[in-house]
């Protein structure tokens, strides 16, 4: 999915991606699922977790397990896409 498609088909996910980028541009750490949820006005952490997973599946984020356990938590980062790098 391109960013233009994301903005057209999933504007809330695009807003989350913009929020993440603005936090990183301000030299703050990658926002947690709770911080994303608060920013978006969601009441639970699960909304933030779901949108992070979806942005990862769509190719906008990278993730790395923070432990080797089956219940590993993930650390996310913005993925450099070919169109962005050019």
N, C-alpha and C positions, 0 to 999 in steps of 0.2 A: 504494500500500500504506500502510495506517495503521500507527502505531507498535504498536498492539495486535496487528495481524496479523503484523508483523515479529517480535515477541516470541514469538508462538505458532508461526510457521512457520520462523523462522530465528533461534533463540536465540543462536547464536554471533555473528551480525551485530549483534544487539541488544547483546551484551556489548561489541563493538568500539565501537558508537555511544556506549554509556555511558562507556567509557574515554576516548574523544575528548572528550566533554562534561566529564568530570572534569578532564582536563588543561587545558581552556580555562577552566573555573571556577577552577582554581588559578593562573590567569594565566600558564600556560606556553604555548609555541607549539603550533600544531597538530602532533600527533605524526606522525613519518615512517612509511612502510610498515615499516621495520626495527623501530622502536619498538613499533608495533602488533603485529608478529609476535612480538617478545620477550615483550610483555605477555601474549599469548595462548598462549605456549609453542610457537609454530611454529618450524620450523628454517630456513625460507627467507623471503626478502623477497617472493616471489611471492604468498604467502597474503595479506599485508598489501595488496599492490597490487590483488589480485583483490577483496578485500572493500571497498576504497575505491571501485573501479569499480562494484561492485554496489550499494553504498549511494547512489552518485550516480545510477545507473539507477533505483533505487527512489524517488528524490526526497528523500532525507535530506541530501544534500550538494550544494553548488555547486562548480564548478571553473572555473579560468581557466588558460589556457596561459601558461607563464612565458617562452616565446619564440615566434617566428613560424616556426620550422623545422618540418619534417615530423615530426621526432622530438621534439617539444616535451614538456617535463615539465609536470605539472599541479600547481597549488596548489589545495587543497581548503578549504572552509569549511562550517560548519553552515548549512543552509538554514532560514530562518524559514518554517514552515508555517502555514497559516491557523489551524489548531486551536491551535498553540503561541502565536500572536500574540494570540489572543483572551483 
